[in-house]
Amino acid sequence: MKVLVHRRDDRGMSLEPFASRCVRAGEVHELVTTSHDDTEPGARIDHVGFLGFAEIDRAGVIDRGDEVWIGGELVGTVLGFDGCHFPNHYNILIHTALPVTGEGIGLKPEREVCFRGRW
């Protein structure tokens, strides 16, 4: 994990219309927290905190509502995806009570990131 330290109140991300995304081993995606909770496609996401970039170690599917665990701690649930940097990477949007940064929650490089399905 590459830990990020910044937040924005005017980011202007846009929620993709997909509730899930397939990911491949070796891909790198950005983890972004938000207090936004609207799941309408195209919803504007402004209030965000940047956790960091994480490398996917096993292929799979990430779904809206999946729990996001980092280093054994529950961070939040997947709200959806922003594709403004795709195909380089997705912003995986994580719903939290308040936007938090990687530095703010004490993230460190090499911490395990786990997406756990609700089912």
Buried (B, 14 or more C-beta within 10 A) or exposed (E): BBBBEEBBEEBEBBBBEBBBBEBEEEBBBBBBBBBBEEBEEEBEBEBBBBBBBBEBEEEBEBBBBBBBBBBEEEBBBBBBBBBEEEEEBBBBBBBBEEBBBBBBBEBEEEBEBEBEEEE
